[in-house]
Amino acid sequence: MNLERIRNARRWSRPRLARLSGVSVPTVERIERDPGYDPRISRVTALASALGVTLDELVHGHTAEGPTSLDARGSIDDTAPTDAGERCAVGADHKGA
């Protein structure tokens, strides 16, 4: 999952993201740190909404246009490489759209 990368690109603390999403700080930390943790979809949806990204962007790092990554300012950078085959905690391997 790309939660920590997206959060850091926005320069948000875990407490700020927790406050804006309604997800507890310990849960945000566990999602970021424990690749085996499988959070409830309602929590992942709340995090994506607070960050202003789609579920696919948060979980797989993809937009409707294809793989992307965030630059240091939190903007989408279509030229940066991503690992589309990366396993995420909330679903199976993403094999592409």
Summary of the structure (lengths in Angstrom):
residues: 97
radius of gyration: 12.5
end to end distance: 16.9
largest distance: 33.5
contacts: 252
relative contact order: 0.19
helix: 42%
strand: 8%
